[in-house]
Amino acid sequence: MTAGGLAMPFRSGGAGEAAAGTAAGADASGRPTAADRRIGPPVLEVRNITLRFGGVTAISDISFDIRDGEVRAIIGPNGAGKSSMLNVINGFYHPQEGEIVFHGQLRRALKPHQIARQGIARTFQNIALFKGMTVLDNIMTGRLTKMHRNLFWQVLWKGPAEREEVAHRAAAERVIDFLEIQHIRKTPVGRLPYGLQKRVELGRALAAEPSLLLLDEPMAGMNVEEKADMCRFILDVNAEFGTTIALIEHDMGVVMDISDRVVVLDYGKKIGDGTPDEVRRNQAVIDAYLGVAHDDES
Ligand SMILES: Nc1ncnc2c1ncn2[C@@H]1O[C@H](COP(=O)(O)OP(=O)(O)OP(=O)(O)O)[C@@H](O)[C@H]1O
């Protein structure tokens, strides 16, 4: 994909950090080398998180980190606690125990919109777009956390509010160009095929210019071609803007291809954590998850 003209930094910081060098290097798909992809120290640390719903323990004493600039996968069988973990990271759920450290700071209990303002955006397992609204308007909703002028200024449509609106619109258009969806920018989302809706949802998250992007099953329900496109966009966002990405995905071919590191959950517990190769060879992971087919969803 060519995103060369996109002047929008999706990443908030870290440009001067030393590369820790965990990326896999150039591969057959042309992914940039480790030297080009700067993988830095942890941007987010999950420490001893336990989350219960009444008598159900969805997450039990789980710790892992997500490094600056990496693609980090969270995998595991149905009900393992993956979505719950994303919901803890973006503040939808508040765990009973444990802590989250973001950019080296212990994070207090914040609301999801406050966490979004800190630079964490996400997409959902089941597409959560406004189906009657156009692609452009849906992507504009991703800019809400960046809007500063209040209703007073917006009603007057004067000066700063007008300039801000123009800037947000331009940012949304850059996302549309980046994701190659110019041709459907005025189409109501509900009329689009599933794969394109998923791409629009990615666009809405990107419009928030996150430093950490959480993707909940970005390939679910897609055919092979749509998956290939989505992989390409995820890798391009990561490579070109240094956006750190954490994703939940059941397609093991995709996970092993695009991830720098993989954390594996089962029944709310962590049973593996490492590079794709390490996880592939982990007997506990093979027994709990990889021993059954997961890459035949198309
Ligand atoms: N809001 C909730 N209320 C009660 N129980 C919940 C809630 N959310 C999740 N759970 C339970 O927590 C456990 C973990 O669920 P979660 O959705 O996080 O798993 P998952 O790994 O994302 O599964 P899947 O791959 O099927 O999406 C399950 O037993 C689930 O039923």
PDBQT file of the ligand as one rigid body, heavy atoms in Angstrom, charges set to zero:
ROOT
HETATM    1  N1  LIG A 301     -19.870  -8.998  31.064  1.00  0.00    +0.000 N 
HETATM    2  C1  LIG A 301     -19.704 -10.255  31.477  1.00  0.00    +0.000 A 
HETATM    3  N2  LIG A 301     -20.473 -10.772  32.445  1.00  0.00    +0.000 NA
HETATM    4  C2  LIG A 301     -20.315 -12.033  32.901  1.00  0.00    +0.000 A 
HETATM    5  N3  LIG A 301     -19.385 -12.879  32.409  1.00  0.00    +0.000 NA
HETATM    6  C3  LIG A 301     -18.579 -12.419  31.430  1.00  0.00    +0.000 A 
HETATM    7  C4  LIG A 301     -18.696 -11.096  30.911  1.00  0.00    +0.000 A 
HETATM    8  N4  LIG A 301     -17.755 -10.928  29.951  1.00  0.00    +0.000 NA
HETATM    9  C5  LIG A 301     -17.093 -12.093  29.864  1.00  0.00    +0.000 A 
HETATM   10  N5  LIG A 301     -17.593 -12.986  30.746  1.00  0.00    +0.000 N 
HETATM   11  C6  LIG A 301     -17.107 -14.356  30.956  1.00  0.00    +0.000 C 
HETATM   12  O1  LIG A 301     -15.706 -14.265  31.120  1.00  0.00    +0.000 OA
HETATM   13  C7  LIG A 301     -15.077 -15.361  30.460  1.00  0.00    +0.000 C 
HETATM   14  C8  LIG A 301     -14.098 -14.824  29.436  1.00  0.00    +0.000 C 
HETATM   15  O2  LIG A 301     -14.837 -14.236  28.374  1.00  0.00    +0.000 OA
HETATM   16  P1  LIG A 301     -14.146 -13.435  27.178  1.00  0.00    +0.000 P 
HETATM   17  O3  LIG A 301     -15.234 -12.919  26.297  1.00  0.00    +0.000 OA
HETATM   18  O4  LIG A 301     -13.193 -12.472  27.723  1.00  0.00    +0.000 OA
HETATM   19  O5  LIG A 301     -13.365 -14.598  26.440  1.00  0.00    +0.000 OA
HETATM   20  P2  LIG A 301     -12.682 -14.613  25.000  1.00  0.00    +0.000 P 
HETATM   21  O6  LIG A 301     -11.386 -15.319  25.162  1.00  0.00    +0.000 OA
HETATM   22  O7  LIG A 301     -12.652 -13.247  24.447  1.00  0.00    +0.000 OA
HETATM   23  O8  LIG A 301     -13.672 -15.526  24.172  1.00  0.00    +0.000 OA
HETATM   24  P3  LIG A 301     -14.063 -15.505  22.609  1.00  0.00    +0.000 P 
HETATM   25  O9  LIG A 301     -12.861 -15.978  21.846  1.00  0.00    +0.000 OA
HETATM   26  O10 LIG A 301     -15.203 -16.477  22.521  1.00  0.00    +0.000 OA
HETATM   27  O11 LIG A 301     -14.479 -14.103  22.268  1.00  0.00    +0.000 OA
HETATM   28  C9  LIG A 301     -16.185 -16.223  29.868  1.00  0.00    +0.000 C 
HETATM   29  O12 LIG A 301     -16.480 -17.251  30.783  1.00  0.00    +0.000 OA
HETATM   30  C10 LIG A 301     -17.320 -15.251  29.742  1.00  0.00    +0.000 C 
HETATM   31  O13 LIG A 301     -18.553 -15.922  29.813  1.00  0.00    +0.000 OA
ENDROOT
TORSDOF 0
